[in-house]
Amino acid sequence: MREVSVSRFVPSTPNELDRLLDPRQLIEYEGSFSVDAVEQGESEQFVTASGPGLTVQYRFEDRSEGWYYEQAGEAGPFEAMETRLTIDRENEGSRVTMHSTVSLSLPLPFVDRIAAWKRRGELKRALEALEADC
């Protein structure tokens, strides 16, 4: 497993970001998959998304410090993937941090490094898109 983190200042308050961010928007901000459906569970939301030749489901939890989500089930690009998004007030805006842990189930050397590199790119795109919407 590999861990990656990205952080970015955005010119919106945590309250403004709470109204802007939801599971659908987070997956779309990452830019790798298109959201097909969002289902509400008891204490979580499930997002089904698809990309070139692949469908994946994510399980989201809205936590006090921000969003937590993970790839649900075995269908998807990762053996395991989980991400935490936190929002902290900073100056006249917020510091948004995304921290992700990823693993691929391929018996090749360095494959988790490649997965982390790709995941870092998705997280950077997500924060760039978020900033553009602020």
Buried (B, 14 or more C-beta within 10 A) or exposed (E): BBEBEBEBBBEBBBEBBBEEBBBBBBBBBBBBBEBEEBEEEEEBBBBBBEEEEEEBBBBBBBEEEBBBBBBBEEEBBBBBBBBBBBBEEEEEBBBBBBBBBBBBEEEEEEBBEBBBEBBBBBBBBBBBBBBEEB
